[in-house]
């Protein structure tokens, strides 16, 4: 297939480009002139310079493509001005999907987030992972990033209801190679490797190999039902931070942090940190949005994607090991 990918230089996007190319598909990747393309090295693709804010450029670039993967997003937990993030995530999604429809793409895969899925139920000791059917609304979107992605998903669903061949995927917490930026989750691993993670919060994530997420996008284009959502996660990947650090300790032989920070202390520190950021205009080390999300264990059930798409289930331990190897090989580790 001829494939168009937005966000090709990002973590999920770059792995998707590599996976598509390895399977023999032709790939056009939309990149900004300033995009950091380190994660795309070695992949065979056609570079298209542009932006999701340019409908005309998008439609022209997509002509002749069979599949469109809209992976690009502005992901920030703190900004001095959130307007550009809403523009990129919401209006950018509308621009990409409408351009893909006009260009005649037979499948459009929109990359959302599990942040748009209903939160897991249960107490601190027993958490029931949720799936795509969990009730959720914009009022549950606790920060600007989640709210912007929620509104973007609403746009995708509305356009799908009008006939656009849109399939929505909701990745959980991918880890693995090519996390060049790195993402907030990857930063946790980098800090661990650099012995800069003295303590942790009582939270949890659904850890999934980024390669499985990339393959999940392709499977969504091949087998996904239009207007449906699919959680791209791992059925065995619902781990607390303490559990994840124990596995990292086994993999790296670096001692895991032993001290758990009380949520109230972390929240107070985040308030102070953000007050300072208002004056310095530099991102806080611990944004309030991140601390507030950490109050919940983000455990999810990807059974639908496994059943309908055949989503691969690489062990989460392997995902962490591959991330560790990539960060070490690419100069992210300075501690000895």
Steps between C-alpha positions, in 0.01 A plus 500: 500500500596865458492651846502855632624554856483818706724526804753270337793634700332429835525191716199306371517659156863407433442140608195491273703628203766234561236226533310606188820517294616161630171349382548637150256792514586833338516776760467877479576668831388855575783683676562858596825661381619499863401140578756288684520195273753293696242227562436465125857412410514181300134510394401523135244779455416813302531823695220756463564841653191658647272533799155380605384863495531504119194324343609564143846355554351198677255409225763538229748287693242226562391458140556142394524371857286209617541539876544807719641475852449817702749455784618860543403678820618780725572327832573734788395484864599862555505797265504874546227516233286196417336654191746353247458153653122510452549628144743221415307218663142596420506702179803306376300177533210650307737619226671162464181292491323731257807505275522120512135469401547747213811310387307173491673308781314175571604487868586777746650393831484771765736470798324605817605404855372288789464835675170520309380167642303490826715471812540161670277424796594365842704596804876537534554126547249362249470677166278364223648583155253676273432456130354698212146474643577690824278809535698820452443867417703818460441586865736213588781648294715639782755704302539692177681219316229244576227754424654588164532131408142437612374778274713364216349154549152655493590658165620161371178329612282773348677475165479119512125528558483710182674231295874545557663153527649574844624241748616633839784346699575585863858406596574454870862559618739390226866436575781370282748624238506833314368713788725782387338794680439304740131477595401551866488122547838462334636778720411290804723222364780741411490654849508150649806410292671822605418432867290816510183331623526506882129438566170416332126558522245227564372490143496257212491472121417247234847438358512387137779452247502785249550246220167338593338845491645566153380161376164572661464806276559286192257235621243773561532606136471139385230367732362783713133586486418856397379720790643255755768563767777255590721514809856415392642362821620180664273266695786423742634855508300654784789569737542748781809721492643291781460183292651665192801623699554150640516363145737779397717413798515136385585604144761765584626401849441864599325523839135600471376797703365389836324818617137564406402867492159575658262640242434816705871579518541453124197719430627781725843486337341514154304813597824669609679380188232644270499833688871528428440408134261793459794731562778302329280379209690172521306173533472370857678176579176358644197658325174507692332317213742209533464476876120511478498222239727295726225494761338222297639166390454513123419132452324395179367189328609460135294184441304654211815582303644155573179328393405707195838619372739233622703759694841350594578458870874537549577454872527838677834389645635475144363847422689646797816307408486627141450856625797467734718365220404777259556779753841358592605453138397854405674701769216574743677345799770708668512331841740215559 
